């Protein structure tokens, strides 16, 4: 029984591959950036497929990956192939707008937002929101496609000048940018719909890239070696430390994970310093886990991830077949 690991980034998943190799679990790496499949096939040679494709692939000259992945996942599911982070979870990560609909349905608080499909709508959409506001591309990744504006005049000038990029699907959020209590956001990782760990991330002032795997500092501010971080990561000044969120927030995040079949992922929230209200603002169906996890959170999450994959593999049938 073999696991297929579908991914396009050459470095992010080395710890996963190492743990699979250590245990002698057969797996095949599949390049998501140069892939094909036959819609008429009735079987595949894997007992389990682990989707590790990222919507941010377009930032790494792999734009073709983003929506092809969704099509292939749906194909696999039609064949009855077990998929970790399947089309429902991946489709949710592809749309920040859909994430907000889900949170509305589940009663999970999120920053006030509007959805637009043309830059000319940005100013009107922001009316009734508190400035500063963010314009967020619907398909993002690592802070891509997020721009902040302090006033209606700034936003209007950017729209008039053609400076608002709504991203690969021409859709964006206009969203309140809450001042961060204690200058941090919190990322909660889940596995199999259950809480795994949480970290506080202290963003740099120069951007919106809050990917903790890219943080090259421990909680004490000590710089790590480059092989402890995503190798393409900028030294962006992030600092991380272990967090212990309130049970109310953990339960809300677990509801999100279970409702969307998010097998492994990271969900981020902030606390608005104006009133102390917490808001979930991003759902990530791909997690690289925090750099230097043993020192930051006290254990290696890749060990638990492979435990989970082994359990899924044990419960999987032989390669699926459907009638021609």
C-alpha positions, 0 to 999 in steps of 0.5 A, spaced: 500 500 500 503 506 497 501 513 499 501 518 493 504 525 496 502 531 491 506 537 492 509 542 488 514 545 493 521 542 493 523 543 500 517 544 504 515 537 505 522 534 507 521 533 514 514 529 512 518 525 507 524 523 512 519 521 517 515 516 512 522 513 510 524 512 517 518 508 518 519 504 511 512 507 509 512 506 501 510 513 498 511 516 491 512 524 490 507 527 485 509 533 481 503 538 482 506 543 477 507 538 471 501 533 472 496 529 467 491 524 468 486 520 464 478 522 466 476 515 463 481 511 468 478 506 473 483 505 478 490 508 480 496 505 483 495 508 490 491 506 496 491 513 499 493 520 496 495 526 500 494 533 497 499 538 499 498 543 493 498 550 495 494 555 492 500 560 493 503 556 487 502 561 482 507 565 486 512 560 484 511 560 477 506 554 478 500 558 476 497 552 473 497 548 479 492 551 483 485 549 479 488 543 476 489 540 483 481 541 484 479 538 478 484 532 480 482 531 487 474 531 484 476 525 479 480 521 485 474 522 489 469 519 484 474 513 483 473 512 491 480 513 492 481 516 499 484 523 499 487 527 505 485 534 504 480 533 499 476 537 494 472 540 500 478 542 504 482 545 498 476 548 495 475 552 501 482 554 501 481 557 494 476 562 496 477 567 502 469 569 500 467 561 501 471 561 508 467 567 510 460 564 508 462 557 512 464 561 518 457 565 518 454 558 518 458 556 524 457 562 528 464 563 528 466 571 528 470 574 523 472 581 521 467 585 517 468 584 510 465 585 503 466 581 497 467 585 490 469 582 483 471 589 480 476 595 483 471 600 482 467 597 487 472 597 493 470 604 495 463 603 496 464 596 499 468 599 504 463 604 507 460 602 513 467 598 515 472 601 520 479 604 517 484 601 516 481 596 511 485 591 507 483 589 500 485 581 500 485 577 493 480 571 494 486 566 492 492 568 496 497 565 500 503 567 504 500 574 505 500 575 497 495 580 494 493 583 501 494 591 501 492 596 507 489 603 506 488 608 512 482 612 509 477 612 503 481 617 500 487 612 499 483 606 497 479 611 492 486 613 489 489 606 488 482 604 485 482 610 480 490 608 478 488 601 477 493 599 483 488 594 486 489 587 484 484 582 485 488 576 484 487 570 479 480 569 480 478 576 479 475 576 486 477 580 493 475 581 500 474 588 503 475 587 510 477 591 516 484 591 519 483 590 526 489 592 531 492 586 534 492 585 541 499 584 544 501 585 537 500 578 535 496 573 531 495 566 533 495 560 529 492 553 531 494 547 527 489 541 527 489 534 525 484 529 523 479 535 526 482 535 533 487 541 536 494 539 535 498 545 537 497 553 537 503 558 536 503 566 537 506 569 531 508 576 532 508 579 525 513 584 522 511 591 520 513 590 513 508 585 510 502 580 511 506 574 510 504 570 517 507 563 515 510 560 521 514 555 517 517 561 514 519 564 521 526 564 522 526 565 529 525 562 536 520 565 541 526 568 544 528 571 538 534 567 536 535 566 529 535 558 526 539 555 521 536 556 514 534 548 514 530 549 520 525 554 515 522 553 508 528 554 504 525 560 500 523 564 506 525 571 506 528 573 513 521 577 515 522 578 522 517 574 524 517 571 532 513 565 534 512 562 541 507 557 543 500 559 545 494 556 549 488 559 546 481 559 550 477 552 550 472 556 546 476 558 540 479 551 540 472 548 539 470 553 534 476 552 530 475 544 531 468 545 528 471 549 522 476 543 521 470 538 521 465 541 517 470 542 511 473 535 512 480 539 513 484 533 515 490 537 516 491 545 516 492 551 520 486 556 522 488 563 524 485 568 529 486 575 532 484 579 538 481 586 536 485 591 541 479 595 540 474 591 544 477 584 545 473 580 541 477 574 537 476 573 530 478 568 525 480 571 519 484 565 515 483 557 514 489 554 511 489 547 508 496 546 507 500 547 513 508 546 513 508 546 521 512 551 525 520 551 524 523 548 530 517 545 532 520 541 538 523 547 541 517 552 540 511 547 541 515 541 545 514 535 540 515 534 532 508 535 529 511 531 523 511 524 527 503 525 529 502 527 522 505 520 519 501 517 525 495 519 522 497 517 515 499 510 517 492 510 521 488 512 514 492 507 510 491 502 515 483 503 514 484 504 506 482 499 501 486 496 496 487 501 490 480 503 488 476 501 481 469 503 478 466 500 473 468 502 466 
